[in-house]
Amino acid sequence: MSNLAASQKEAELTDSFRGLADLVEACKENANRGGEHFNIFAILGIQRDENRTHSRYLAELLSPAGRHGEGAKFLNAFVNDVLGLALDVRDRVKVTRELATEDQRRVDIVVESPDLIIGIEVKIDAGDQKAQLHDYYTALKQRAKSRKKAVLVYLTLDGKAPSTYSLKDLEQENVHCLSFEKDIRQWIDTCASLSKHKPELSYALIQYKRLLENLTGAGASMTALIADKLANNRDDLETALAVEKALPKAKAMVMLRFWEELSNAMANAFDVTPTVYGGKNLSEISHSYFDVKLGGKHVGVKHTVGDLNGKKLCLYVNLYNAIHYGLRIDSESGLAAPQQGVRNQLRQKLNDGNAVADKDLDWLVCYYHNPAPSQEPIILNFDKFTGSVLDLMDEDKRQTIIGQMVDHQVNLIKEAKTLLETSVA
């Protein structure tokens, strides 16, 4: 291709991209005619937070003693309409968040009455944990003691089935798979209808419904408006298809830049380059992550801090959906070797981590970001590729994010070493 032809092609692409940008902007304005984008959850940056947002909100609605003041109306709508159980639940109901089980796991929401116990596991970005649902179901059955019905709910954005990794030998028929997209959204609609006489409450429910529509793509969203426009304009659709083909590579390039600069920062901080796992090198794990066939989940880098009673104390930076990092203990073979005593000691000093994976006993402590009070939450969700991940394209912001992450890692290792040296002494 001649230089003139290449320049013409580039100019055509630029015009096409500009046309797509104008289309998106017009659809964005159209989708916000009624102020739908003014969503309190999105403004506060907590729209994907499983614990602080979704678990808390749902638990409050399910509780007959909740601040909604509607007694057991919402709970019974959930039990009857969503779960399909012909039960009237209203007396002596207790709703608990983060209910601890005997094996140190925590069920996100538990609703218990004399006749029924419901355990709800909420999943937005977090992956399944080993034997998680198996252990939850066992714990619920033990609490039920054959005197009440035990129901385990697996709540995800799209209602997908849990993995065999989480089920272990539990039959999937023992798990109610619900979706935010359909089941919870419809239930929220019902709750809003039941509370029309309370405008403030009804509006709060509508705000949450809007949040679910944004998370799942349901409803008359900007995405639906863009799709309608593309379906009726060949040139725009051809440009969009060309962009679609290039997107995985573009995302991989953004990710690779992050891994390379993080790896260099860690090497400078710890005087040794971290080891790559989940692939041969940083380039491979970045490109594999966005390859549908390869699906490079649970990839990252690790730094060996030192020996601990014949095992290795390691700092991991792991990527499943979102980047999370923290300390783990590995056996000589490189497998996780949980040590509850060490975990408890370290957490007395550092408190709990803020990543969903912090619940997993394989981690001594696990974070999305530095939890210091002055630190704004920065969650790098490469699966969704929004928010803070897009900030990585700005060099100054990228360096700030990486710098804060590595500074926190240095402090974690310092605290862990001090604690372990004191314990050994």
N, C-alpha and C positions, 0 to 999 in steps of 0.2 A: 504494500500500500504506500503510495507516494505521500510526501509531507502535506501536499495540498488536500489529498483525499482524506488523510488523517485529521487535518484541521477542520474540514467540512463535517466529518463524522462527529468530532468532538463538539462542534457548534450545534449540530442536530440534537445530540444527547443533552447538551446544556438547555436547549429550548424545551426538550421533552421533560426534563427534570423540573424546570421552572413551571411548566404547565401542571405537572403532578403536584407540586408544592402549592400552587394556587388552588387546585381542586381540594386538597386536604384542608387548607385554611378556610375555604368556603364551607366545607362540611363541618369543620370545628365550630364555626360561628353558628351554623344552623342547629347543631346539636345542643347549643347552649342558650337557645332563645328564651327558655324559661328559667335560666340561672342554674341549670342542672350541674354545671361544673363546680359550683360553689358547694363543695361537700366537706363537712367539718373533718371527716376522717382523713381525706386526702390532704387537706390543708395542714393537718398536724403530722402528716407523714406516717400514720399508723395503719394504713389501709390493709397491709399484708401481715400485720402482727398477730400471730395465732393466739398468743396468751393475753396480751394487754387489750386487744380489740375484740376478736371474735369469741374467744372463750368467755371473757368477762361479760360481753353483751348478751350472748345466748344464755349464760347462766342466770343473769339478772331477769331476763324475760321468762325463763322456765320456773323461777322461784315464785311460789304463791305469796311470799313475803317481800317480793321485789318492789322497788320504788315506783313501779308503774301503777300500783294500787288496784290492779284488776284481779287480785286473788289468783285462783287456779285456771282462769279462762285460757291463758296462753299455753299453759302446760297441757291442759286437756286437748286443746287444738292440735298440739304436737303429738301427743299420745294417740289420739283418735285418727286425725287426718294424715299425719306423716308416717307414723309407725303402723297404723292400721289396727290398733289394739282397742277392743271394746271394753275399756276400763274407765271408770270415773275416779280420777286421782285428785284428791283435794285435802284429805285429812293427814296430819302428821307427816308432812313432806319436808325433806331436808335436801338442799342442793349444795354440793361441795365442789370447789375447784381444786385441781391438783391433789386429788386424793391419793395418799401414799399407800402402796401395797406392801405386802410382807417382803417382797424381793426388791424393795427400794425403787420401784417404778412409780410414776404418777399419772393417774387417769385425768385427762383434761377437765371433764365435767361428770359428776355423778349425781343422779336424781334418785332419791330413795324414799319409798313409802312402805306401809305395812304389807302391800301386795305386789310391789314392783320395785326393781332396781335397774336403772339405765346408766350405762357407762358410755360416754361419747368421746371419741378420739378425733380431734380437729387437725386436719392437714391442709395447709396452704402451700408452703414451700418445702417443708421438711420431708425427708425420705422415711421409709419404713425402717424400723429398728428390729434387730434380731429377736424373734419370738414375741414381739410386742403385743400383738392382739391375742396370741395364745395365753400370755401371762395375765392380760387384762380380763379375759373371759374366765380364767381360772379364779382370779380374785373375786369377780362378781358372783360366781357360783358359790364360792365359800361364804360370802356375806349373805347370800340369799338363803342358804341352809335349807333348801327344799321348801321353804315357807312362802317364797315369793318368786315371781317370774323375773328372770335375769335377761336383759337385752343389751347387746353390745352394738354400738353404732360407729361406723367408720365414715366420717364426714370429710369429703374432699370437694374441690371446685366443680368437678364434672361427674362425681359419683362412681369413679373407677373402682375396680375390685382391688383388694389388698394383695400384696405379694405373698408367695409361699414362704419367703424369708420371715415375714411377720406372723404368718399363720402357724408355722411349724406343722404340727399334726392336727390343728384345729380345722374342722370342716367349714368351708366358706359359708354354708347355709346357716351357720350360727352367727353370722355377722350381717347387720343391716347396712348396706352401702347407700349412703345418701349424698346428694349433691347440693352445694350452695346455689348452683345455677337454676335448678328446678325446685327441689324439695324445700329448702330453707327460704328461697325467694317467695314461693307460694304461701308458705306458713307466715312469713312476715306480712304479706298482703292480708291474710286472714286477721292477724293481730291488729293491723292498722284499721281494718273494718270494724273490729270489735271495740276499738278505742276512738271512734270518730267523735264521741262526746268530749274527748280530751285533746284539743288541737295540738298542744305542745308535744304530747306523747305520740300522737299520730304522725306528726311531722318528723320526729326523731326516728320513727320506724321507716318512713319514706326515705330519709337520708341513708339509713343502713341498706335499704333495698337498692338505692342508687349505687352504693358502694359495691354491692354484689354484682350489679349489672356491669359496672366498670371492670371488675375482676374477671368476670366470666364471659363478657362479650354478649350477654343477653340483653333483650330489650332494644329500643330504638336508639342505639348508640351511634357515635361518630363512625365506627367501623362499618355498621350497616349502611350508613349514608354513602360512605366512600365506595363500598361494594356496589351499590346501586348505580352510582355514576360510572364506575369502571365497566360495568356490564352493558352500558349503553354507549360506549365510545371506544372504538377499536384502537385508535392511536394511543390513548391513555392506557388501555389494557396491555398493549404490546410493551409499552415502556415499563409498566408495573411488573410484567413477567420477566423482563430483562433484569430489573432491580432484584426481583425475587431470587433469580439464579445467582446473583452476585452477593446476596446478603450473608450466607454462611461464611464465605471467605472474608468478607469485610468484618464480620463479628469476630472471626478467629484472629484477624490481624490486631484488633483492639485488645483481645484477651492476651495474645502473645506479648504485646508491648507491656501489658500489666505484669505478666509473669516474669519477663526478663528484667524489668526494673525492680520488681520486688525481690527477685533472686539476688540481684546485685546489691541491693540495700541490706539484705540479710547477710550476705557474704562480708560486707564491710562491717556490720555490727558484730558478727560472730567469728570473723577471721576464717571462715570456711564456707564454700558454696553449698547450699542445700541440695539434697538429693531429690531427683524427680521420681515420682511413682505414678503408676497408671498409664505409662507410655515411655518410649525410649528417651524422649527429650521434651523440652517446653513447646517446641513447634508441633510435635505430634499430639500432645494432650490438648493443645488449643484447637487444632483443626479437627481432631476426632470428636471433640465435644459437640460440635455443630453438625457432624455427619450423622444423619438419621440411622444409617445402617450400623455404625460403630457405637454411637451413643456413649461418649466417654465420660461417664459419671464416676464420682469418687476418684478424682485425680488431684494432683497437687505436688507440693514439695515438703520435705521434712528435714529437720536439723537435729542431730543426735547431741543432746546436752551432756550426758555422761552415764556412767554405770550406776546401777542401783540394785544391790543384792543379786548380782548375776543377770540382771535385765538392763534394758536401756530406757532412760528417761528421754523422750523425744518431744520436740516442738513440731506440730503439724500445721500446715496451711492447706486445708482441704476444700475442694469444690464439689458440691453435689448440685444443688440449684443455686445456692448462694455461697460465697466465700465465708468460711468460718475457720478459726484457728485456736490453738490451745495446746495443752500438754497431755501426753499419753505415755503409758509404759508399754514397751514392746518386749517380747521374748527374744531369745537369740535368733529364732527363725523369722522374726519380723512381724509376728502376729500380736494382736493386742493382748496384754496380760493385765487385766483389771486388778487393782489392789485397793480395796475399800478403805483400809486404814489410812493409807497415804492420801487417798482422795478426801476423806473427812478432815484430815489435818490441814491440807492445803486450802480447803474451802473455808475453814475457820479463819484463815488469814486473808483470803482473797474474796470470800463470798461466792455466790453462785455466778456462773457465766450467763450471758444474755442470748446465746444461740440456742435454737431448738435442740440441737445435738447434745447440749449440755446435760440433758436427761439420760443420755446413753452412758452406762457405767464404764464403757471403754475410755471415756475422756475423764481426766482428772478435773479439768475445767475447760470450758469452750466458749468462745466469743465471736460475735459478728464485728464488734467494734469496741474500742476503749470505753468502759462505762463511766468514766469520770464525769461529774456533774456538768462540767462546761462543754462536754463533747456532744455534738449533735449526732444522732444515730446515723451511721453510714453503713447500709447493707448492700453489698455488691451482688445482686441477683442476676447472674449471667443467663439464666434460663428465660427470664422475662425481658432482659436487656433494656431496662428503663431506669430513670432516676439517676442514682449514683454511678451506675455503669456507664451511662452516657457522659457523665462528668469526667470519666477517665480519658476522654478524647482531648480535654484541655490539659496541657502539660503542667501548668501550675497547680491545678486541682488534683491531678494524678499524683504529683510529687507530694502534695500535702497529705492525701489519703494514705499513700504508701508510708510516708514518714511517720504519721501517727500510729499506723499499724505496727511498724517495726519497733518504735519506741515502747509501745505497750508490750510487745513480745520480749524485749530486753528486760523490762520490769518483771514480767511473769517468771522468766528464768532466774532472775536475781532472787525473787521471793522464794521460789521453789528450792533453789540451792541452799539458801539460808536455813529454811525449814528442815530440809533433809540432813544438812550437816549438824544442826542442833539435835535432831532425833537420834542420829548415829552416836553423837557424843554422849 
